[in-house]
Amino acid sequence: MLFFWDYILLFEREVSFFWMRRFALATALYLVGHYAALLRNLYVFVAFLPIRHLVVSKRAHQWAIVTQKRLLM
């Protein structure tokens, strides 16, 4: 959760330092790395949610179980 809090706190600075500037290779590398890490952490966070208690489709539940097993290998 701390990782996501970092994104929320620094979003305004990121917009002013990277999004409002001229696009360069360094900007592209930063944004790709930064958001790839965010997507990976979001995926792991969702994969480990205890979705047995949520109302979801049987297919989604099976996908989550397979994903959790793959991550734990």
N, C-alpha and C positions, 0 to 999 in steps of 0.2 A: 504494500500500500504506500510505503514511503516513496517508492519510485514514481508512482502516479502523482503524488503530491508535488514532487519536484517539477513535473511537467506543468502542473497548474500554476505554481508559483512563478516559474520562469517564462511562461508563455508570452507575456507582454514584452519582456526583453528580447525574446527570440524574434518577435514580429519586428521590433525596431532595428535589431542588428542584422537580421538575415533576410526577412521578407521585403523590407523597404529599400534595400540596397540593390545595386546592379548585380545581376546574376553572374556568378563566377564558378569555377571548378570547386573551390573551397566551400562555397555555399552548398553546392550539390552534394558534396561528400558529407558535409555536416548533416544536412537534412535527411539523406538516405540512412546514414548511421543512426541518427537520433530516432527517427520514426521506425526503423527496422527493430531497434531495441524495444520501443514502446509496443509494437505489434506482437513481438515475441512474448513479452511479459504479460500482455493482455491475454494472449492465447493460453499461456500457462495458468494464469489466474482463473480463467473460465474453465479450463480442463479439470482443475482440482476442486471446483465447486461441488458441494454435496447435492447433486441434482436428483438424487433419489427422492428428495422431499418436495421437489418442484413438480408442477404439472407440465410435463413435456410429452412429446410424442415418443412412441416406443423406438422409432428409428434414431431419434436424437439421443435418447438414453443409451442405446447400444453404441453409437458413435463415441459418446463421452467415455464409456467404459473401455473401449478399445484404445482411445487416445490416452487415458490414464495409464493403462498397462504399458503402452509404448514409451511413455515418459518415464516410467519407473524402471524400465529395463536398463 
